[in-house]
Amino acid sequence: MSCLILPSDSERQTDKYCILGVIIVGRGKIADAVKSGGILCSDGAWGTILIGKGLKPGECPELWCLENPDAVRDIARAYIDAGADMVKTNSFGATSFKLRPFGLDSRVSEINEAAAKLSREAAGDKNWVIASAGPTGKLVITGEVTEEELYGAYKTQAIALEKGGADAVCFETMMAVDEAVAAVKAAKEHTGLEVICTFTFSPIKKGGFRTLMGDTPAAACKAAADAGADIVGANCGNGIADMAAIVKEIRESLPHTPIIVHANAGIPELNENGHETFPETPEIMAAGVAALIYSGADIIGGCCGTTPAHVKEIKARCRRYGLA
């Protein structure tokens, strides 16, 4: 039977960030804290929590940052209270491309700045804000958009997120490498934010995982890192068990780059009322933490269906190993 091998004290110990494997959130840089040898805990889902708070079908989630700020701030605060070292923002769909159908494309900066400010208020001085930025839904390969247009949209979003108090921008649920590269470059070239880039991968019949556009975890994450991403990884699409294989492949390709994982609480199912539910309990997700650490994950959190209760269990499991 294998056992978890912890880093030695000398490998984990630095004056600023880590003493005997316990992360001291300073705040400093996330990548520096990770390289000190500990495991950081991220937050969980936002969209499903907003729905639980009353977000209606067809409603713009990001507009809640302006019209229902207390509810948004409460989500971030709940994750911090559960033990998360970092929280995202309610800005996943806050590019001009995604806000345009709501008639809100002229308010991109206002919405993103408000989103970052709300999470900053909840996170306080000792925890990081990793502002969320999702795909535009447009593809370069089909001629719907150019790389320059993507770059411009993400530039505007990233600048506003930084102004609102974010420490990093997390380009997540990416499916096209060209879009991810444009986003990473826009943030690196126009802000001082740390840049995180995560892709969504699905299993394929012959084995392994691919993005919607057919890229492997290794290829997609290496492209993002080459473009300047400080942290790479995977989110959504899979429960925590499948993420270990994805992380292992990324780690083999990028031995020194911090890796973040935001897994779903399992694959969604429809209940008798036709509503989507997620089957993995906090305990089930926490049971997968060891495999993620073995595979090379540095930051572990959740995506769709996860809650503060899931984050609390993930954090507790990391603490059991003396790594958080």
N, C-alpha and C positions, 0 to 999 in steps of 0.2 A: 504494500500500500504506500502510495506517495504521500509526502507531507509538504506543506507550504514552507519554502525556504525564505526566510526574511533577510533583507540586506543587513550587512554588518553595521555596527554603530558608526564606524568610520565612514562607511558609504552613505549613511543617512544623515550624518550630523553636520550642520553648518551653524554658524553663529546667528544667522538672521531668520532662517526658515524652519529648521527641523531639529528637535532634540530627542534622541532615542525614538525616532520614528513618529513623533507627534508633531503634526504640522502646526506651526504658529503662523496664522494668517496675518500678514503685516500691514499693507497688502503686498507691495512689491509686484513682480511679474509672476504670472501663473506658471509659465514655463520654468522659471528659476526655482519656484517652490517644488514643482514636480521633480526636477533634476536633483533635488536634495534627497530624494529617496522615498518619500511618502506617497500615499494614495489620497487624492482629493475627491470629495463628494460633490457632485453637481445636483441640480434640482430635477424636477420631473415635468409632467405634461402641463401645458397651459390651455390649449384649445378645449380639451375635454373638461377642464376645471371651469373655464368660462361658460361652457354650455350648462354645467351644473348650477352656475350662478344666475342663469337666465338668458344667456345669449341665444337669440332666435335664429332659425334657419334663414339664410340670405342676409343677415345683419353683418356689418363690418366689425370684426373683433377689435381691430386697432383703434376704431373711433371711441371705444370705451376708455382709452387713455385720457380723452378729453371730456367725455360725458359721464363716465362712471369711474372716476379715478380711485375711489376708496376700494372698490371691488378688485381692481387690478393690483393695487398696492398690497392688499391683503393676501393675494396669491403668493407674491414674492416673500412676504413676511412669514407665511406659513411654512414655506420651504426653509427659510433661515432658521426658524424655530425648530424644525425637524432635524437640523444639523448640517444642511447644505453649506458648503464653503463658497458657493457661487450660485447666482440666479440669473435666469434669462430675462427677457423683456417681452412685453406684448406688442411686438413689432415684426412678427414673422412675415406678414403680407403687406409691409409698409413701404414698398417701392412704388414709384409712380405707375408702373405697369399694373400692379395689383389694386391700387387705390382708384385708378381711373374709372372702372365700372361703377364705383360708388359716387363718382363726381367729387372725389377727394384728392385728386392728383396735385392740386395746387397747395395742399396742406401737408405734403410729405415731411418737410422739415419740422413743422409744428408737432405732428403726431409722433415722430421718432424721438424728438427731444423730450416730449412729455413721457413717452414710454421709458426712456432711460432714467429720467428724473424719479419716476415712481419706484422703480426697482432700486435705485440708489438710496432713496429714503428708507426702504425696507432693509437693505443690505447693511447700512451703516458704514463705519469706517474700516471694519476688519474683514469684510467679505467682498468678493469680486462680483461685478455685474458683467455678464457675457451676453451682450445684446443680440437678440435673435434677428436673422435676416434670411428669408426663404427664397426659393427660386421664383422667377417672374412668370413662369408658365409659357414663355416664348422660347423657341428654338432657333439657333443660328442656322442649323443644317437645312431647315425648311424655308429659310428666307424671311421668317416672321420678324426677325430682329437682327441687328448687327452687333458685333462684339463691342463696338464703340458705344452703341446705345445702352448696352448692358453696363458697361464701365461707368457711363455717366449716371445711370440710375443708382447704382450701388455707391458711387462717390457721394452723391447727395445724401443718401441714407446714412452712410457711415459718419460723415461729418456731423450730422445732426445728433446721432447717437453719442458721439464723443462729447458734443457740447452739453448733452443732458447728463453726463456723468458716468458713462460706461467705461469700463477698463478694457474690454475686448469686444470684438464683434464676432458672432458665431454664424457663419454662413452654413446653414443646415438643410438637410433633406435634398442636397444637390444630386442631380441625375445626369447632367451634362458637364463634361470636363471643361469645355470652352467657356461656359457660363461661370463655373467656379473659379477658373483662372482670372477671368475679367473682374469678378467680385473681389478676389484676394488682392489683385494688383491695385484696384481702385482704393481699397482701404489702406494698404501699405504705403501708397504714394501720396495720400492726402490726409492721413491722420497719424496719430501716435498710438493708436489702439493695437493691442495684441490681436492677431488674426487666427481664428479657429475655422476650420473647414471640415464639415462632415458630409458624407454621401450616404444615400440609401441603397442598399444592395438586396437583391432577391436571389434565392437559390435557383440553380438551373439543373435540368435533367441529368446532364453528364457529370454533375458534381461541381462544387464551388459556388461562388456568388458573383453576380454582375450588377452593374447599374442598369437603368432602363436603356441606356445607349450602348450597353455591352462592354463596359470597362470593368476590369478586375479591381478588387480593393487595393492591391499593390499599385497598379497603374494610376488609378484615380487619385489616390492620396499622394503618390510621388509627384504627380503633376501639380497638385495644390502646394506641396512643400517647395517644389522648385520655383513656383510663382511667388513664394514668400510667406506661406502660412506657417505660423509658429507652432500650431497644434493641429493634428488631423485626426480623423476617426470616422465613426459610423453612427447613424441614428435612424430610428423608425424602421418599419418593414419587418423586423424580426423580434422575437422574444430574446431574453437574455442568454439562453443556452446556445443559440446559433451565433451570437456575437463573438464567442471565444474563437471560433475558426476564422472569422473575418479579422479580428485583432491579430491573430497569429500571422496571417499573411501580410498584413500591414507592417508588423514589427520586423519580419524578415527582410522587407524591402527598405524600411526606414529604422535602423537600429537605435538611433539617438533622438528621434523626434517624439515628443510627447503625444500620447494617443488618448482620445476621449471617446466614451461610449454612452449613448443615450438609447437604451433599448425600450421597446414597447413592453407593456405588461401582458405579453403573449400576443397571439394572432387574434384579431377581433372576431367575435361571434355575434349572431343575432339572437336576442331572447324572444320569448313568446309574444312580446309586444312590437317586435320588429326593430327594437333599439339595439345599437351596437354596444357590446360589452367586452371587457378584456379579462381573460381567465386567470392570469397569474397574480396570486396574492402577494403581499409584501414579503412573506416568508419564502415563497417560491423564488421570487426574484433575488432575494438575499442569498439563497443557496447557490446561485450562479456566480457570485462575486469571486470566489476562489479561482474558478476556471478563467475568469477574465484577467485576474492578476497574474496567474501562471502564463497566460498568453501574451501579456505585455501591456495591459491597460494601465493608465496612470490616473485617469479621471473617470469616475463612474457615476452615472445618473440615470434618468429615465426619460421616455418620450410618451407616446399616446397611452392613455389609460393608467399611467402612474400617478401617484398622489404623495402628499407629504408623509403618509404612513409608509409607503414604499421607500422613500428616501431615508426615513428614520431607521428602517431595518438594514438598508444598504450601509449606512453610516455605522451602525452597531456592528455589522459583520466586519467591516474594515478595522474598526477599533479592536475587535477580537484578535485580529492578526497583528495588532500593534502598529498599524500603518496609517492611521488617520486620527 
